[in-house]
Amino acid sequence: MSAKKRIRTAFGLVAVGALAFGLAGCSNDDSSDSGDAGGSSSDDLVTVGFVAVGPEGGWRQANEQNIQDTFTEDAGFELKYAPAANLDQKSQIDSFTSFVDEGVDVILLSATEASGWEDSLKRAQEAEIPVVLLDRGIEPEDTSLYVTRIAPDNVEVAKAVGEWAAAEFPDGGNYIVLEGPAGVGVVNERNTGFEEGLGDSSLVNVASQTANWSTEEGKSVTETLLKSNNNDIQFIFAQNDEMGLGAAQAVEEAGLTVGTDVKIATIDGTKNAIQALADGQLSFVHEYNPLFGETAIEVVEKALAGDKVDSYIIVPSEAFDSAEAAQAVLADRKY
Ligand code: AHR
């Protein structure tokens, strides 16, 4: 059965259900031959349109490279990589539409913006092309329009940051949040989780501002906020590593010491941040594991085989709360 025939048959059966399967348990145990089409002719390859974000930072590079390294011809796939032009959603929607018109078998979507996807997703549904969300969710969250979302749980990851901060500052203090770009779904999820984790902490939020995932903006925004608060800031929650590394530069240039005067927590767990934690330039790093290509393949194969798939597949991620913990993983860090 060609990949396209299999898709048409399978899509009719795909339903979002409660049958969850974990990363470990996600073994390719179905009879579909899509996983072993390696070396077959191109007709047998499953064509996958990857509507990607493109250059954005260390995490994105690791995630998108992992997808490309996993969806190979040997694994039975023809991956068509379509990064956004300058993070522009319209370029993503254009790529998405082209993939639907071309009749790819599956679409992977990492959305630059959370909203504005309903029409595209409905077109894919009408064309019986399953869509799998990678990392980023969409708003409104209509799980009937896609097979599943594969990502670490932003709310739980950020909640762990909030819990750590509350424990670190039992007597309170002032903090700022460096956010990702407005309109990106993970930003709201991370704010929600962080505030949940803080609980009834007496830490006070003196400012929350986007620094657009970047080290340069993380530094400049932190410089401005330190000045406007007379350096009376004891904690910085940076929603990704690059912004946290920029904040650390600003703290040091203000004559303050990371760890003693100001603690900095970040999310992602890229090698640079783990190294900075080991060197005392960051205080806490929570991984947001980008390496889920194998899980994505297993989800695609289950969708093609008509198996039910949970609407959100959580990628496990761990926290690092000390220089020693960072040192212990540095040598084997894969991203
Ligand atoms: O959506 C995940 C976020 O996007 C990462 O935390 C950030 O580094 C990336 O740019």
py3Dmol code that shows the C-alpha trace and the ligand (Angstrom):
import py3Dmol

protein = """\
ATOM      1  CA  MET A   1       0.000   0.000   0.000  1.00  0.00           C
ATOM      2  CA  SER A   2       1.526   3.360  -1.012  1.00  0.00           C
ATOM      3  CA  ALA A   3       2.080   5.941   1.669  1.00  0.00           C
ATOM      4  CA  LYS A   4      -0.613   8.165   0.186  1.00  0.00           C
ATOM      5  CA  LYS A   5      -3.229   5.361   0.165  1.00  0.00           C
ATOM      6  CA  ARG A   6      -2.274   4.483   3.729  1.00  0.00           C
ATOM      7  CA  ILE A   7      -2.740   8.095   4.764  1.00  0.00           C
ATOM      8  CA  ARG A   8      -6.212   8.370   3.274  1.00  0.00           C
ATOM      9  CA  THR A   9      -7.267   5.171   5.007  1.00  0.00           C
ATOM     10  CA  ALA A  10      -5.649   6.032   8.286  1.00  0.00           C
ATOM     11  CA  PHE A  11      -6.733   9.621   8.551  1.00  0.00           C
ATOM     12  CA  GLY A  12     -10.372   8.624   8.531  1.00  0.00           C
ATOM     13  CA  LEU A  13      -9.691   6.522  11.617  1.00  0.00           C
ATOM     14  CA  VAL A  14      -7.436   8.912  13.501  1.00  0.00           C
ATOM     15  CA  ALA A  15      -9.254  10.222  16.551  1.00  0.00           C
ATOM     16  CA  VAL A  16      -7.882  12.169  19.456  1.00  0.00           C
ATOM     17  CA  GLY A  17      -8.359   9.921  22.409  1.00  0.00           C
ATOM     18  CA  ALA A  18      -7.246   9.365  25.951  1.00  0.00           C
ATOM     19  CA  LEU A  19      -4.898   6.519  25.052  1.00  0.00           C
ATOM     20  CA  ALA A  20      -1.700   8.146  26.230  1.00  0.00           C
ATOM     21  CA  PHE A  21       1.619   6.582  25.570  1.00  0.00           C
ATOM     22  CA  GLY A  22       4.841   7.784  27.157  1.00  0.00           C
ATOM     23  CA  LEU A  23       8.109   8.377  25.407  1.00  0.00           C
ATOM     24  CA  ALA A  24       9.508   5.074  26.582  1.00  0.00           C
ATOM     25  CA  GLY A  25       6.382   3.133  25.768  1.00  0.00           C
ATOM     26  CA  CYS A  26       6.083   4.718  22.381  1.00  0.00           C
ATOM     27  CA  SER A  27       7.516   1.727  20.569  1.00  0.00           C
ATOM     28  CA  ASN A  28       6.746   1.232  16.953  1.00  0.00           C
ATOM     29  CA  ASP A  29       4.766  -1.935  17.482  1.00  0.00           C
ATOM     30  CA  ASP A  30       2.192  -1.496  14.745  1.00  0.00           C
ATOM     31  CA  SER A  31       2.246  -3.532  11.559  1.00  0.00           C
ATOM     32  CA  SER A  32       2.564  -0.490   9.296  1.00  0.00           C
ATOM     33  CA  ASP A  33       5.536  -0.771   7.025  1.00  0.00           C
ATOM     34  CA  SER A  34       6.200   2.963   6.977  1.00  0.00           C
ATOM     35  CA  GLY A  35       9.006   2.594   9.492  1.00  0.00           C
ATOM     36  CA  ASP A  36      10.898   0.057   7.417  1.00  0.00           C
ATOM     37  CA  ALA A  37      10.595   1.581   3.991  1.00  0.00           C
ATOM     38  CA  GLY A  38      14.298   2.449   4.144  1.00  0.00           C
ATOM     39  CA  GLY A  39      15.928   2.038   0.772  1.00  0.00           C
ATOM     40  CA  SER A  40      12.529   1.858  -0.954  1.00  0.00           C
ATOM     41  CA  SER A  41      11.710   3.920  -4.016  1.00  0.00           C
ATOM     42  CA  SER A  42      10.652   7.526  -3.448  1.00  0.00           C
ATOM     43  CA  ASP A  43       7.042   6.457  -4.099  1.00  0.00           C
ATOM     44  CA  ASP A  44       7.096   4.541  -0.844  1.00  0.00           C
ATOM     45  CA  LEU A  45       8.572   7.361   1.228  1.00  0.00           C
ATOM     46  CA  VAL A  46       6.165   9.191   3.527  1.00  0.00           C
ATOM     47  CA  THR A  47       6.337  12.851   2.519  1.00  0.00           C
ATOM     48  CA  VAL A  48       6.467  15.176   5.524  1.00  0.00           C
ATOM     49  CA  GLY A  49       6.073  18.947   5.216  1.00  0.00           C
ATOM     50  CA  PHE A  50       7.869  20.601   8.136  1.00  0.00           C
ATOM     51  CA  VAL A  51       6.580  24.159   8.669  1.00  0.00           C
ATOM     52  CA  ALA A  52       9.419  25.317  10.897  1.00  0.00           C
ATOM     53  CA  VAL A  53      10.468  28.446  12.778  1.00  0.00           C
ATOM     54  CA  GLY A  54      14.006  28.662  11.392  1.00  0.00           C
ATOM     55  CA  PRO A  55      16.948  30.501  12.981  1.00  0.00           C
ATOM     56  CA  GLU A  56      15.957  31.707  16.471  1.00  0.00           C
ATOM     57  CA  GLY A  57      18.605  30.493  18.948  1.00  0.00           C
ATOM     58  CA  GLY A  58      20.309  27.448  20.373  1.00  0.00           C
ATOM     59  CA  TRP A  59      17.166  25.612  21.372  1.00  0.00           C
ATOM     60  CA  ARG A  60      15.514  26.011  17.977  1.00  0.00           C
ATOM     61  CA  GLN A  61      18.667  24.930  16.152  1.00  0.00           C
ATOM     62  CA  ALA A  62      18.859  21.765  18.267  1.00  0.00           C
ATOM     63  CA  ASN A  63      15.178  20.972  17.840  1.00  0.00           C
ATOM     64  CA  GLU A  64      14.965  21.490  14.082  1.00  0.00           C
ATOM     65  CA  GLN A  65      18.244  19.691  13.409  1.00  0.00           C
ATOM     66  CA  ASN A  66      17.011  16.753  15.468  1.00  0.00           C
ATOM     67  CA  ILE A  67      13.821  16.558  13.377  1.00  0.00           C
ATOM     68  CA  GLN A  68      15.824  16.672  10.141  1.00  0.00           C
ATOM     69  CA  ASP A  69      18.291  14.073  11.440  1.00  0.00           C
ATOM     70  CA  THR A  70      15.431  11.742  12.407  1.00  0.00           C
ATOM     71  CA  PHE A  71      13.019  11.965   9.463  1.00  0.00           C
ATOM     72  CA  THR A  72      15.504  10.515   6.978  1.00  0.00           C
ATOM     73  CA  GLU A  73      15.001   8.467   3.815  1.00  0.00           C
ATOM     74  CA  ASP A  74      16.524   5.487   5.594  1.00  0.00           C
ATOM     75  CA  ALA A  75      13.724   5.836   8.133  1.00  0.00           C
ATOM     76  CA  GLY A  76      11.187   5.913   5.269  1.00  0.00           C
ATOM     77  CA  PHE A  77      10.544   9.662   5.037  1.00  0.00           C
ATOM     78  CA  GLU A  78      11.050  12.514   2.610  1.00  0.00           C
ATOM     79  CA  LEU A  79      11.220  15.606   4.843  1.00  0.00           C
ATOM     80  CA  LYS A  80      10.515  18.956   3.196  1.00  0.00           C
ATOM     81  CA  TYR A  81      11.934  21.645   5.555  1.00  0.00           C
ATOM     82  CA  ALA A  82      10.267  25.075   5.317  1.00  0.00           C
ATOM     83  CA  PRO A  83      11.651  27.580   7.863  1.00  0.00           C
ATOM     84  CA  ALA A  84       9.795  30.862   8.348  1.00  0.00           C
ATOM     85  CA  ALA A  85      11.212  33.972   6.678  1.00  0.00           C
ATOM     86  CA  ASN A  86      12.372  36.179   9.600  1.00  0.00           C
ATOM     87  CA  LEU A  87       9.945  34.476  12.019  1.00  0.00           C
ATOM     88  CA  ASP A  88       7.062  35.730   9.858  1.00  0.00           C
ATOM     89  CA  GLN A  89       3.799  33.808  10.310  1.00  0.00           C
ATOM     90  CA  LYS A  90       2.571  34.635   6.803  1.00  0.00           C
ATOM     91  CA  SER A  91       5.542  32.802   5.319  1.00  0.00           C
ATOM     92  CA  GLN A  92       4.632  29.816   7.477  1.00  0.00           C
ATOM     93  CA  ILE A  93       0.999  29.902   6.358  1.00  0.00           C
ATOM     94  CA  ASP A  94       2.172  30.095   2.719  1.00  0.00           C
ATOM     95  CA  SER A  95       4.406  27.034   3.230  1.00  0.00           C
ATOM     96  CA  PHE A  96       1.582  25.205   5.002  1.00  0.00           C
ATOM     97  CA  THR A  97      -0.787  25.938   2.094  1.00  0.00           C
ATOM     98  CA  SER A  98       1.803  24.755  -0.438  1.00  0.00           C
ATOM     99  CA  PHE A  99       2.217  21.481   1.434  1.00  0.00           C
ATOM    100  CA  VAL A 100      -1.556  20.944   1.446  1.00  0.00           C
ATOM    101  CA  ASP A 101      -1.807  21.746  -2.274  1.00  0.00           C
ATOM    102  CA  GLU A 102       1.132  19.426  -2.980  1.00  0.00           C
ATOM    103  CA  GLY A 103      -0.599  16.636  -1.073  1.00  0.00           C
ATOM    104  CA  VAL A 104       2.133  15.738   1.398  1.00  0.00           C
ATOM    105  CA  ASP A 105       1.310  12.828   3.663  1.00  0.00           C
ATOM    106  CA  VAL A 106       1.841  14.628   7.000  1.00  0.00           C
ATOM    107  CA  ILE A 107       2.543  18.191   8.164  1.00  0.00           C
ATOM    108  CA  LEU A 108       4.713  19.058  11.190  1.00  0.00           C
ATOM    109  CA  LEU A 109       4.083  22.591  12.510  1.00  0.00           C
ATOM    110  CA  SER A 110       6.171  24.677  14.920  1.00  0.00           C
ATOM    111  CA  ALA A 111       4.112  27.879  14.972  1.00  0.00           C
ATOM    112  CA  THR A 112       5.787  31.311  15.193  1.00  0.00           C
ATOM    113  CA  GLU A 113       2.429  32.688  16.429  1.00  0.00           C
ATOM    114  CA  ALA A 114      -0.171  30.894  18.538  1.00  0.00           C
ATOM    115  CA  SER A 115      -3.264  32.311  16.796  1.00  0.00           C
ATOM    116  CA  GLY A 116      -4.333  32.508  13.149  1.00  0.00           C
ATOM    117  CA  TRP A 117      -4.081  28.804  12.234  1.00  0.00           C
ATOM    118  CA  GLU A 118      -7.739  27.707  12.067  1.00  0.00           C
ATOM    119  CA  ASP A 119      -8.172  28.160   8.292  1.00  0.00           C
ATOM    120  CA  SER A 120      -4.909  26.359   7.490  1.00  0.00           C
ATOM    121  CA  LEU A 121      -5.681  23.473   9.820  1.00  0.00           C
ATOM    122  CA  LYS A 122      -9.205  23.108   8.386  1.00  0.00           C
ATOM    123  CA  ARG A 123      -7.763  22.977   4.862  1.00  0.00           C
ATOM    124  CA  ALA A 124      -5.393  20.208   5.911  1.00  0.00           C
ATOM    125  CA  GLN A 125      -8.270  18.351   7.548  1.00  0.00           C
ATOM    126  CA  GLU A 126     -10.379  18.611   4.364  1.00  0.00           C
ATOM    127  CA  ALA A 127      -7.401  17.243   2.429  1.00  0.00           C
ATOM    128  CA  GLU A 128      -7.088  14.430   5.015  1.00  0.00           C
ATOM    129  CA  ILE A 129      -3.532  15.445   5.862  1.00  0.00           C
ATOM    130  CA  PRO A 130      -2.720  14.885   9.553  1.00  0.00           C
ATOM    131  CA  VAL A 131      -0.977  17.766  11.334  1.00  0.00           C
ATOM    132  CA  VAL A 132       1.364  17.281  14.310  1.00  0.00           C
ATOM    133  CA  LEU A 133       2.297  20.330  16.408  1.00  0.00           C
ATOM    134  CA  LEU A 134       5.913  20.430  17.563  1.00  0.00           C
ATOM    135  CA  ASP A 135       6.793  22.526  20.631  1.00  0.00           C
ATOM    136  CA  ARG A 136       4.391  25.416  20.161  1.00  0.00           C
ATOM    137  CA  GLY A 137       0.646  25.150  20.866  1.00  0.00           C
ATOM    138  CA  ILE A 138      -2.062  27.096  19.030  1.00  0.00           C
ATOM    139  CA  GLU A 139      -4.917  29.283  20.336  1.00  0.00           C
ATOM    140  CA  PRO A 140      -7.786  28.537  20.471  1.00  0.00           C
ATOM    141  CA  GLU A 141      -6.687  25.041  21.378  1.00  0.00           C
ATOM    142  CA  ASP A 142      -8.950  22.939  19.116  1.00  0.00           C
ATOM    143  CA  THR A 143      -7.590  19.417  19.390  1.00  0.00           C
ATOM    144  CA  SER A 144      -9.941  18.227  16.636  1.00  0.00           C
ATOM    145  CA  LEU A 145      -7.792  20.112  14.124  1.00  0.00           C
ATOM    146  CA  TYR A 146      -4.505  18.304  14.755  1.00  0.00           C
ATOM    147  CA  VAL A 147      -3.294  14.855  15.780  1.00  0.00           C
ATOM    148  CA  THR A 148      -1.288  15.929  18.814  1.00  0.00           C
ATOM    149  CA  ARG A 149       1.195  18.441  20.248  1.00  0.00           C
ATOM    150  CA  ILE A 150       4.624  17.106  21.197  1.00  0.00           C
ATOM    151  CA  ALA A 151       6.491  19.295  23.708  1.00  0.00           C
ATOM    152  CA  PRO A 152       7.783  19.446  27.252  1.00  0.00           C
ATOM    153  CA  ASP A 153       5.103  20.844  29.579  1.00  0.00           C
ATOM    154  CA  ASN A 154       5.792  24.584  29.750  1.00  0.00           C
ATOM    155  CA  VAL A 155       3.470  25.089  32.701  1.00  0.00           C
ATOM    156  CA  GLU A 156       5.154  22.367  34.762  1.00  0.00           C
ATOM    157  CA  VAL A 157       8.657  23.485  33.737  1.00  0.00           C
ATOM    158  CA  ALA A 158       7.954  27.107  34.698  1.00  0.00           C
ATOM    159  CA  LYS A 159       6.155  25.987  37.877  1.00  0.00           C
ATOM    160  CA  ALA A 160       9.374  24.273  38.957  1.00  0.00           C
ATOM    161  CA  VAL A 161      11.218  27.578  38.387  1.00  0.00           C
ATOM    162  CA  GLY A 162       8.644  29.384  40.555  1.00  0.00           C
ATOM    163  CA  GLU A 163       8.892  26.783  43.313  1.00  0.00           C
ATOM    164  CA  TRP A 164      12.681  27.034  43.285  1.00  0.00           C
ATOM    165  CA  ALA A 165      12.526  30.850  43.458  1.00  0.00           C
ATOM    166  CA  ALA A 166      10.032  30.798  46.340  1.00  0.00           C
ATOM    167  CA  ALA A 167      12.338  28.469  48.287  1.00  0.00           C
ATOM    168  CA  GLU A 168      15.416  30.581  47.468  1.00  0.00           C
ATOM    169  CA  PHE A 169      13.759  33.778  48.738  1.00  0.00           C
ATOM    170  CA  PRO A 170      11.807  32.883  51.896  1.00  0.00           C
ATOM    171  CA  ASP A 171      11.911  36.545  52.934  1.00  0.00           C
ATOM    172  CA  GLY A 172      10.863  37.802  49.493  1.00  0.00           C
ATOM    173  CA  GLY A 173      12.597  40.317  47.252  1.00  0.00           C
ATOM    174  CA  ASN A 174      12.072  42.065  43.895  1.00  0.00           C
ATOM    175  CA  TYR A 175      12.122  40.200  40.597  1.00  0.00           C
ATOM    176  CA  ILE A 176      11.742  40.810  36.884  1.00  0.00           C
ATOM    177  CA  VAL A 177      10.625  38.479  34.096  1.00  0.00           C
ATOM    178  CA  LEU A 178      12.274  38.519  30.663  1.00  0.00           C
ATOM    179  CA  GLU A 179       9.606  37.108  28.337  1.00  0.00           C
ATOM    180  CA  GLY A 180       9.696  35.687  24.836  1.00  0.00           C
ATOM    181  CA  PRO A 181       7.926  37.595  22.027  1.00  0.00           C
ATOM    182  CA  ALA A 182       4.291  38.636  22.497  1.00  0.00           C
ATOM    183  CA  GLY A 183       1.848  36.246  20.795  1.00  0.00           C
ATOM    184  CA  VAL A 184       3.976  33.124  21.233  1.00  0.00           C
ATOM    185  CA  GLY A 185       1.973  30.465  23.096  1.00  0.00           C
ATOM    186  CA  VAL A 186       4.785  29.231  25.337  1.00  0.00           C
ATOM    187  CA  VAL A 187       5.181  32.733  26.866  1.00  0.00           C
ATOM    188  CA  ASN A 188       1.722  32.628  28.450  1.00  0.00           C
ATOM    189  CA  GLU A 189       2.191  29.008  29.530  1.00  0.00           C
ATOM    190  CA  ARG A 190       5.476  29.875  31.243  1.00  0.00           C
ATOM    191  CA  ASN A 191       3.991  32.898  33.022  1.00  0.00           C
ATOM    192  CA  THR A 192       1.093  30.763  34.242  1.00  0.00           C
ATOM    193  CA  GLY A 193       3.357  28.002  35.531  1.00  0.00           C
ATOM    194  CA  PHE A 194       5.832  30.380  37.150  1.00  0.00           C
ATOM    195  CA  GLU A 195       3.100  32.207  39.080  1.00  0.00           C
ATOM    196  CA  GLU A 196       1.615  28.864  40.158  1.00  0.00           C
ATOM    197  CA  GLY A 197       5.024  27.801  41.437  1.00  0.00           C
ATOM    198  CA  LEU A 198       5.564  31.064  43.343  1.00  0.00           C
ATOM    199  CA  GLY A 199       2.381  30.365  45.300  1.00  0.00           C
ATOM    200  CA  ASP A 200       2.149  32.762  48.271  1.00  0.00           C
ATOM    201  CA  SER A 201       5.808  33.794  48.027  1.00  0.00           C
ATOM    202  CA  SER A 202       6.476  37.384  49.067  1.00  0.00           C
ATOM    203  CA  LEU A 203       8.624  37.938  45.965  1.00  0.00           C
ATOM    204  CA  VAL A 204       7.404  41.087  44.172  1.00  0.00           C
ATOM    205  CA  ASN A 205       7.273  41.432  40.376  1.00  0.00           C
ATOM    206  CA  VAL A 206       8.634  44.903  39.591  1.00  0.00           C
ATOM    207  CA  ALA A 207       8.608  44.422  35.789  1.00  0.00           C
ATOM    208  CA  SER A 208       7.912  41.893  33.019  1.00  0.00           C
ATOM    209  CA  GLN A 209       9.162  42.735  29.538  1.00  0.00           C
ATOM    210  CA  THR A 210       9.945  40.892  26.336  1.00  0.00           C
ATOM    211  CA  ALA A 211      13.558  40.522  25.279  1.00  0.00           C
ATOM    212  CA  ASN A 212      12.567  38.461  22.220  1.00  0.00           C
ATOM    213  CA  TRP A 213      14.552  35.321  23.153  1.00  0.00           C
ATOM    214  CA  SER A 214      17.829  37.189  22.501  1.00  0.00           C
ATOM    215  CA  THR A 215      21.007  37.661  24.555  1.00  0.00           C
ATOM    216  CA  GLU A 216      21.491  41.232  23.317  1.00  0.00           C
ATOM    217  CA  GLU A 217      17.970  42.296  24.265  1.00  0.00           C
ATOM    218  CA  GLY A 218      18.149  40.320  27.513  1.00  0.00           C
ATOM    219  CA  LYS A 219      21.178  42.419  28.418  1.00  0.00           C
ATOM    220  CA  SER A 220      19.743  45.782  27.346  1.00  0.00           C
ATOM    221  CA  VAL A 221      16.346  45.240  29.014  1.00  0.00           C
ATOM    222  CA  THR A 222      18.021  44.108  32.246  1.00  0.00           C
ATOM    223  CA  GLU A 223      20.368  47.121  32.181  1.00  0.00           C
ATOM    224  CA  THR A 224      17.377  49.455  31.873  1.00  0.00           C
ATOM    225  CA  LEU A 225      15.397  47.729  34.625  1.00  0.00           C
ATOM    226  CA  LEU A 226      18.355  47.613  37.022  1.00  0.00           C
ATOM    227  CA  LYS A 227      18.869  51.342  36.520  1.00  0.00           C
ATOM    228  CA  SER A 228      15.179  52.192  36.921  1.00  0.00           C
ATOM    229  CA  ASN A 229      15.037  50.138  40.125  1.00  0.00           C
ATOM    230  CA  ASN A 230      18.351  51.406  41.563  1.00  0.00           C
ATOM    231  CA  ASN A 231      19.755  47.851  41.279  1.00  0.00           C
ATOM    232  CA  ASP A 232      17.160  46.713  43.863  1.00  0.00           C
ATOM    233  CA  ILE A 233      16.374  43.476  41.995  1.00  0.00           C
ATOM    234  CA  GLN A 234      17.233  40.162  43.621  1.00  0.00           C
ATOM    235  CA  PHE A 235      15.872  37.648  41.100  1.00  0.00           C
ATOM    236  CA  ILE A 236      15.504  37.409  37.334  1.00  0.00           C
ATOM    237  CA  PHE A 237      13.316  34.798  35.601  1.00  0.00           C
ATOM    238  CA  ALA A 238      14.398  34.607  31.967  1.00  0.00           C
ATOM    239  CA  GLN A 239      12.012  32.518  29.877  1.00  0.00           C
ATOM    240  CA  ASN A 240      14.887  31.172  27.788  1.00  0.00           C
ATOM    241  CA  ASP A 241      18.650  30.698  28.116  1.00  0.00           C
ATOM    242  CA  GLU A 242      19.790  33.421  25.706  1.00  0.00           C
ATOM    243  CA  MET A 243      17.892  36.150  27.556  1.00  0.00           C
ATOM    244  CA  GLY A 244      19.214  34.856  30.890  1.00  0.00           C
ATOM    245  CA  LEU A 245      22.803  34.941  29.627  1.00  0.00           C
ATOM    246  CA  GLY A 246      22.251  38.538  28.542  1.00  0.00           C
ATOM    247  CA  ALA A 247      20.827  39.376  31.961  1.00  0.00           C
ATOM    248  CA  ALA A 248      23.938  37.906  33.610  1.00  0.00           C
ATOM    249  CA  GLN A 249      26.129  40.239  31.522  1.00  0.00           C
ATOM    250  CA  ALA A 250      24.034  43.235  32.606  1.00  0.00           C
ATOM    251  CA  VAL A 251      24.179  42.204  36.278  1.00  0.00           C
ATOM    252  CA  GLU A 252      27.970  41.929  36.179  1.00  0.00           C
ATOM    253  CA  GLU A 253      28.346  45.249  34.303  1.00  0.00           C
ATOM    254  CA  ALA A 254      26.197  46.908  36.977  1.00  0.00           C
ATOM    255  CA  GLY A 255      28.846  45.873  39.516  1.00  0.00           C
ATOM    256  CA  LEU A 256      26.629  43.148  41.000  1.00  0.00           C
ATOM    257  CA  THR A 257      27.416  39.444  41.380  1.00  0.00           C
ATOM    258  CA  VAL A 258      25.219  36.652  40.036  1.00  0.00           C
ATOM    259  CA  GLY A 259      24.331  34.297  42.842  1.00  0.00           C
ATOM    260  CA  THR A 260      25.207  36.715  45.659  1.00  0.00           C
ATOM    261  CA  ASP A 261      23.336  39.893  44.679  1.00  0.00           C
ATOM    262  CA  VAL A 262      21.042  38.592  41.929  1.00  0.00           C
ATOM    263  CA  LYS A 263      19.929  35.034  41.158  1.00  0.00           C
ATOM    264  CA  ILE A 264      18.999  34.186  37.572  1.00  0.00           C
ATOM    265  CA  ALA A 265      16.834  31.252  36.435  1.00  0.00           C
ATOM    266  CA  THR A 266      16.331  30.218  32.804  1.00  0.00           C
ATOM    267  CA  ILE A 267      14.495  27.644  30.696  1.00  0.00           C
ATOM    268  CA  ASP A 268      15.895  25.525  27.816  1.00  0.00           C
ATOM    269  CA  GLY A 269      19.037  23.808  29.136  1.00  0.00           C
ATOM    270  CA  THR A 270      21.282  24.494  26.139  1.00  0.00           C
ATOM    271  CA  LYS A 271      24.980  23.775  26.569  1.00  0.00           C
ATOM    272  CA  ASN A 272      25.882  27.475  26.991  1.00  0.00           C
ATOM    273  CA  ALA A 273      23.433  27.819  29.876  1.00  0.00           C
ATOM    274  CA  ILE A 274      24.594  24.614  31.563  1.00  0.00           C
ATOM    275  CA  GLN A 275      28.179  25.870  31.260  1.00  0.00           C
ATOM    276  CA  ALA A 276      27.121  29.242  32.713  1.00  0.00           C
ATOM    277  CA  LEU A 277      25.427  27.441  35.616  1.00  0.00           C
ATOM    278  CA  ALA A 278      28.603  25.453  36.228  1.00  0.00           C
ATOM    279  CA  ASP A 279      30.563  28.735  36.167  1.00  0.00           C
ATOM    280  CA  GLY A 280      28.180  30.546  38.551  1.00  0.00           C
ATOM    281  CA  GLN A 281      26.843  32.900  35.857  1.00  0.00           C
ATOM    282  CA  LEU A 282      23.331  31.436  36.210  1.00  0.00           C
ATOM    283  CA  SER A 283      21.616  30.057  39.331  1.00  0.00           C
ATOM    284  CA  PHE A 284      19.008  27.588  38.025  1.00  0.00           C
ATOM    285  CA  VAL A 285      18.353  26.080  34.572  1.00  0.00           C
ATOM    286  CA  HIS A 286      15.313  24.005  33.669  1.00  0.00           C
ATOM    287  CA  GLU A 287      15.649  21.900  30.545  1.00  0.00           C
ATOM    288  CA  TYR A 288      12.981  22.169  27.838  1.00  0.00           C
ATOM    289  CA  ASN A 289      14.118  19.072  25.979  1.00  0.00           C
ATOM    290  CA  PRO A 290      14.223  19.754  22.210  1.00  0.00           C
ATOM    291  CA  LEU A 291      15.287  16.242  21.184  1.00  0.00           C
ATOM    292  CA  PHE A 292      11.965  14.552  20.426  1.00  0.00           C
ATOM    293  CA  GLY A 293      12.402  13.504  16.777  1.00  0.00           C
ATOM    294  CA  GLU A 294      12.030   9.802  17.565  1.00  0.00           C
ATOM    295  CA  THR A 295       8.780  10.493  19.384  1.00  0.00           C
ATOM    296  CA  ALA A 296       7.565  12.548  16.415  1.00  0.00           C
ATOM    297  CA  ILE A 297       8.292   9.636  14.070  1.00  0.00           C
ATOM    298  CA  GLU A 298       6.403   7.233  16.305  1.00  0.00           C
ATOM    299  CA  VAL A 299       3.451   9.625  16.481  1.00  0.00           C
ATOM    300  CA  VAL A 300       3.427  10.004  12.686  1.00  0.00           C
ATOM    301  CA  GLU A 301       3.541   6.220  12.244  1.00  0.00           C
ATOM    302  CA  LYS A 302       0.700   5.736  14.732  1.00  0.00           C
ATOM    303  CA  ALA A 303      -1.363   8.408  12.952  1.00  0.00           C
ATOM    304  CA  LEU A 304      -0.713   6.751   9.581  1.00  0.00           C
ATOM    305  CA  ALA A 305      -1.692   3.395  11.052  1.00  0.00           C
ATOM    306  CA  GLY A 306      -4.935   4.858  12.373  1.00  0.00           C
ATOM    307  CA  ASP A 307      -3.981   4.426  16.013  1.00  0.00           C
ATOM    308  CA  LYS A 308      -5.379   6.840  18.569  1.00  0.00           C
ATOM    309  CA  VAL A 309      -2.867   9.376  19.889  1.00  0.00           C
ATOM    310  CA  ASP A 310      -3.083  11.464  23.057  1.00  0.00           C
ATOM    311  CA  SER A 311      -3.719  15.144  22.237  1.00  0.00           C
ATOM    312  CA  TYR A 312      -0.571  16.285  24.103  1.00  0.00           C
ATOM    313  CA  ILE A 313       2.573  14.193  24.379  1.00  0.00           C
ATOM    314  CA  ILE A 314       4.824  15.473  27.139  1.00  0.00           C
ATOM    315  CA  VAL A 315       8.585  15.329  26.573  1.00  0.00           C
ATOM    316  CA  PRO A 316      10.360  14.736  29.913  1.00  0.00           C
ATOM    317  CA  SER A 317      12.776  17.502  30.974  1.00  0.00           C
ATOM    318  CA  GLU A 318      14.935  17.897  34.061  1.00  0.00           C
ATOM    319  CA  ALA A 319      16.031  20.755  36.327  1.00  0.00           C
ATOM    320  CA  PHE A 320      19.579  21.747  37.259  1.00  0.00           C
ATOM    321  CA  ASP A 321      19.860  23.738  40.511  1.00  0.00           C
ATOM    322  CA  SER A 322      23.601  23.925  41.180  1.00  0.00           C
ATOM    323  CA  ALA A 323      27.042  24.198  39.605  1.00  0.00           C
ATOM    324  CA  GLU A 324      27.688  20.599  40.611  1.00  0.00           C
ATOM    325  CA  ALA A 325      24.535  19.382  38.843  1.00  0.00           C
ATOM    326  CA  ALA A 326      25.581  21.298  35.721  1.00  0.00           C
ATOM    327  CA  GLN A 327      29.139  19.982  35.834  1.00  0.00           C
ATOM    328  CA  ALA A 328      27.817  16.423  36.032  1.00  0.00           C
ATOM    329  CA  VAL A 329      26.014  16.629  32.659  1.00  0.00           C
ATOM    330  CA  LEU A 330      28.225  18.987  30.649  1.00  0.00           C
ATOM    331  CA  ALA A 331      30.447  16.353  29.064  1.00  0.00           C
ATOM    332  CA  ASP A 332      27.536  14.379  27.596  1.00  0.00           C
ATOM    333  CA  ARG A 333      25.312  17.338  26.690  1.00  0.00           C
ATOM    334  CA  LYS A 334      23.723  16.649  23.265  1.00  0.00           C
ATOM    335  CA  TYR A 335      22.589  20.260  22.639  1.00  0.00           C
TER     336      TYR A 335
END
"""
ligand_1 = """\
10
AHR
O 9.123 27.467 22.004
C 10.320 27.190 22.705
C 11.123 28.425 22.864
O 11.443 28.982 21.579
C 12.461 28.213 23.577
O 12.372 28.209 24.970
C 13.235 29.359 23.020
O 14.619 29.304 23.255
C 12.862 29.240 21.565
O 13.213 30.321 20.846
"""
view = py3Dmol.view(width=600, height=400)
view.addModel(protein, "pdb")
view.setStyle({"model": 0}, {"cartoon": {"style": "trace"}})
view.addModel(ligand_1, "xyz")
view.setStyle({"model": 1}, {"stick": {}})
view.zoomTo()
view.show()
